[in-house]
Amino acid sequence: MEISNALRQRKIIMRKNIDLSDEAVKALSIQAIENGTNFKNYVEAKMDFRKTLKYLRIVQTVSNEERHKKGLKRLGRGYFNAHRFNPYNPLSYIALIIILIVGILMFGFYGFWKETTTLNPFRWD
């Protein structure tokens, strides 16, 4: 029942031009239920965090659709957007160290590696 409420709230979020796939909505709604928060507030908090990372230039985002229209090669694995940590910003390295320490404290050593990907964070994904 809570997932159906989350799907209703998806319509509210879609009005704000945040496009989410059905799988992403289910995953986020399950995370929101586990955290005991409202789905709408949970998604908006995640989006605010991403905007902050982009503002600090820790994360770089490139539109692959625009690159394809210009005749350039797509970056990363996705069709729409490619993301990466900015290798030229010292804050990126500080953020990675903090993420590593907090992640190990929260999940333990084994759990942290289980929850994260081992891909190079500085390559386009």
Buried (B, 14 or more C-beta within 10 A) or exposed (E): EEBEBBBEBBEEBEEEEEEBEEEEBBEBBBBBBEEEEBBBEBBBEBEEEEEEBBEEEBBBEBEBEEBEEEEEEBBBEEEEBBBBBBEEBEEBBEBBEEBEEEBBEEBEEEEBEEEEEEEEBBEBB
